[in-house]
Amino acid sequence: KFTLMIISEQFVIEADYENSRIDRWLKNKVYKFHQSFIEKSLRSGKIKVNKKKVKSSYKLKVGDNVYINIDYEKQEENKKFSYQASLYEYKEIKNNTIFENKDYLILNKPAGIAVQSGSKSPKNIIDILNKFSEDKKFYLVHRIDKETSGLIILACNRTFAQVLSEQFRNKVVKKNYLAILHGCLPVNEGTLDHNLTFKDKSKVKTFKAETDFFVLSKNKDFSYVQANPITGRKHQLRRQFFHINHPIVGDDKYFIPHYKNNSKFLMLHSHEVTFEYLGKNKTYKIEAPSQFKVFLKDSGL
């Protein structure tokens, strides 16, 4: 099924797109045209820059006038969901950058956005970054849950992605999380050691999960803890605290009914990460978000 799209418009290039190729600008700013259609429209003069014909490799400058006068038959998508990242979303994510160089990017991920796409989470950080990044391709080397806030490391090239992945495998990377748990923990520090089972298609697999923790403060209703996962299993902290009958506040997947769920936010925050870079340890920290701090205060912790 096709729909005819007629575009007759003039655009002025803003600073955000300085040095962008015109074909990439068209796909990001106007519509995700097929490359062959863009080439044909540029050759025929239906798309011009400053009233002149240009090639698809032309690098745009601030103030350039792009003239578009085209008819385009777009095929309607027939999918359960279709997600198109926007420049606004890209800017929002980049505004949460803690540090960036040629090899890695440290982000303070807001709660509520996935790091990679899934059937229930089409909107995701890695796709948004890679859609609009002009000079880098970002690689995911570890994950934090959609509902979890805080620090995540992204590699900016394949070589450093392999370096970081190896550090994770060898437990060189150290992470610590802040969490608010239901109930008063009976001890002030310890190690959680569980065998967690996961379904992989028709098979059930078991993996060892290990986490060190210590209590920062507690009362009869809640415990505020720092948790340092030694292994890296899916939902590890959420499942392990659930297994000891002290689930994380705001968790609607791993919960115990007699605890009243006092928050719509998951009280789990990726607070600190340390890894090796050029022979030195690099450590990054970020404070918990406002909803976490408010809950701490309101709970008397």
PyMOL commands that set and color helices and strands:
alter all, ss='L'
color gray80, all
select helices_A, chain A and resi 15-17+22-30+35-44+87-94+125-132+158-169+236-243+290-298
alter helices_A, ss='H'
color red, helices_A
select strands_A, chain A and resi 2-12+47-49+65-75+97-100+104-109+139-140+149-155+174-182+189-200+203-218+222-229+268-277+280-285
alter strands_A, ss='S'
color yellow, strands_A
deselect
rebuild
show_as cartoon
